[in-house]
Amino acid sequence: MTALTAARRMLHLGWVALTNCVFYPVMLLWTICGAALFPIGFPLWKGVTRWDSARIMRQFIWIYGRVWILLTFPFLRIRLARFPGPVTKPGILVVNHLSFLDTYVMGALPFSDVVFAVRAWPFKMFWYAPFMRLAEYMNVEELGWEGCLSTCKRLFGSGAYVLFFPEGHRSKDGKIQRFHSGPFKIAVETGVPVIPLCITGTDTVLPPFRRFVRPAKVCLHVLPPVYPSAYSGPDAHLKMSKDVKQQMVDHLSLMKEGLHRTGKAAL
């Protein structure tokens, strides 16, 4: 190992150590500050906007994620590619899942009225669960198919987005895993388009089963909406799921190639 290589390695290790010294304290302090400001901000914003409580809570969560993105820079440099045309509303957002931090990165989206549809375990985090329930986040294990469908219909009627991680869990190797058919069945039943989101980099920052974080570039790309009207037959949702997954696999390959070559995501 040359002296230059050793120096670069030491510099990298120092940067990683600094990232961990800053990242968790900043996250904790911002969470405490957000919780402390909530009793003041919530009734004030409700009086100004006249929105229902769930929509206000979803906007507060979006602001929480947005500020978190700003506070973690330059350790996490998060980039959002421009939307491919006008923003479709309402919509079903489907995202590949690499890390617990994927939910925070959704603060980079240009809209806040997003309901997360997740499994039961996030609702066990007592410091987040009350806010998730107030925002009407969906516990898909608790609601079941009929409950999810009726809830989505109601949310779409108000113009909200519903976000699913169709893999159901974080990928351990960075590759897209098998998709569950739920969000695509809902798309076919309601006629609401699916909007694929592709994310890279969060598995470098904080992959499953690791506690220390690494600095990285995180990119979030939005693909064109996929309309359920293009599919027919009893297996329409399966065809839709297969097409959306392939589009995401192909685009993620381009994104990773762009990151490897230039440090910027390929558009």
N, C-alpha and C positions, 0 to 999 in steps of 0.2 A: 504494500500500500504506500503510495507516494505521499509526501507531506501535504500536497494540495488536496488529494483525495481525503486524507485524514482530517484536514481542516474543514472541508465541505461536510464531512460526516458529523463532525462536532457541531458545526453551525446548524445542521439539520436537526440534530438531537436537542440542541438548545432551543430551537424554534418550536419543536414538539412540546418540550417541557413548558415553555412560556404559554403555549396554546392551552395546555391543561390547567395551568395556574390561573388563567384568565377566564376560560370558557365556562366552567362550572360555577364559579362565584358570580359571574355576570348573569348566567341563567337563573340562579337562585335569587339574586337581588331583584332582577326584573320581574320574576314571578311574585315575589313578596310585594314589590311596589304596585304591580298590577292589581293584586288582590286588595291592597290597602286603598287604592284609588277607586275601585269598583263601586263601593256603596255611595260615593259622591257622583261619579260619572254616569252611572246607570240611570237614576231617576232624572238627572239633568238632560241626558240625551233622549230619554223617553218623552220628556216634555217638549223638547225642540223638534224632534222628528215625527212624533205620534206613531211610530212604528210599534209593532207588537214586541213583546219581551224577547222572544226567540231570535228575531231578526237582529235586534240590537246586540244580543249576546254574541251572535255570529260575527257581527262587525267588530266587536271588541276582541274576539279571538283572532280575527284577521289582523287587527292593529297590533296585537300582542306578537304575532308571528312576524309582522313587518318590522317592528322595532327590534325584535330579536335578530333579524337578518342584519340590520344596521349595526347593532352592538357587537356582533361577532366578526365583523369585517376588521382587519384583513385576514383573519385566520380562515374564515370561510368566505370565499368570493362567489356569490350566488348570482347566476345570470338567467334571465328569462327571455327566451326567443319570442319575437313578435307573433301575435296571433295571425293565423293564415286567413285573412279576410275578416268580415264582421263577426263579433262575438255572438254565438248562438245562445239563445235563452228561451226557456230553460234547457238544461242538458244534464246528461249523466257523465260525470268525469270518471275515467278509469286510469289508474296510475300503477306503474310497476313499483314494487316495494322492496327497498334495500336496507332501510334503517329506521329506527324509531324517530329519527330527525326528519323523515320525509313529510310528516304532518306540519312541522314548523316551516318547511320550505314552501308550503302552499300559501304562505303569506306573501309570496312574490306574485301571485295571481292578481290581475287588475280588478277583481271583484271580490266582494266579501260574503255574499249571501250563499254560502256553501254549507251543506249538511253532510257530515261524515257518517258513513255507514260502516261500522266496525264490529269486531267480535266483542265478547263480553269482558275480556281482561282489562282494557283501558278504563272501564267504569269502576274497577277496583282501586284505582289511584285516587285516594280520598281528596288530594289537593286539586285534582282536575275534575273529578266526577260531577260535583254540583254545577259547574259551569257547562259541562258537556250536556247534562240533562236540561239545563235552562235553554241551551241552544237547540234543543230537540235533536241531538245526535242520535242516530239509530243503532241500537244494540240488536244486530241481526239474529243473534242466537236467541234472544228473548222474544223478539217479535214474530219470528217464523215467516214463512213465505207470504201468507195472506196479509199479515200485519205490515210487512215491508212494502208490499204492493200498494196497499191503501194509504200508507204514510207518504209514499213517493207521489202518488196521484195528488194528494193534498198539497204537497210542497211544490210540485210542478205547476199547480193551479195558481200559486202565488208568485211564480217566476223564479223560484230558487233552483240551485244546482244541488245534485246529490253526488257525493264522491265515494267511489268504491276502490278498494285494493283487491282486484279480482283473483290474485293469487292466494289471498287469505292469510298470508304470513310473509315474513321477510325472507328474501332469497339468501341462502348461505354461500352461494358461489357467484352472485352477481348476474346470473342468467334468469330470464323469465321462466317461471314455473307454470304448472298447469293452471288454467283459468277455471274458476267456478262460473257457472252459467247465470247466476242470479241477476246481475246488472243487465245482461243481454235479454233475458226473459222479460224484465221490466221494460226495457226499450221497445220490444215487440208489442207488449201489452198496451203501452201508453202512446206509442208513436214518437217518443222523445229521442233525439239523436244521442249517440255516444260520442264523447270527445276524448280521444286518447291523449294522455300526458306521459311523456318520457323523461325520466330523471336519471342523472348519472352523478357520481361523486360522493353521495352520502354514505356509501358502503366503505369508502376510504376514510371518511371522517369518523364514523361510528358504526361498524358492522355488528351483526348479532353476536351477543355473548362477549363483547369487549367493552371495557369501561373507560379506558383512556382514549382521548380523541386525537386525531391527526389533522393538521391543516390541509385543505384541499379546495379545488374549484368544483363547484356544484352547478350543474346546468339543468334547466327545466324547459322542455320544448313542448309545444302544443301542436298536435296534428289536426288536419281538417276533420270536421265532424263526419261520422258515419251514420247514415239514416236507415232506420229499420225497414222503411218502405222498399228498399232494394232487395229484401229477402222475403221469401214466401215458403209455405209448407210447414208441417208440424215441427221440423227441425230448423226453422229459420233462425232461432236464437243461437243454435250451435254453429251454423254457418257464419253468422255475424261474429261470434266469439272467435272463431278460427281466423277470419279475415283481420279483425282488429289486432289480435295477438301477433299475426305475421307482420302487419304494418309496424307495430311497435318493435318487434325483434329487428326488422330491417333498419328502422330509424336509429335504434340504440346502437347498432353496429356502426352506422355513420357517425354518430355522436362520439363514440369511444375512439374511433379512428381519428376524428378531428382533434380530440383532446390529446391523443398520443403524439400527433404530428406538430400541432401549433399551440397547444394550451388553450385553444378556443373551440367551443363546440361547433361542429359542422351544421350549417342551416339547411 
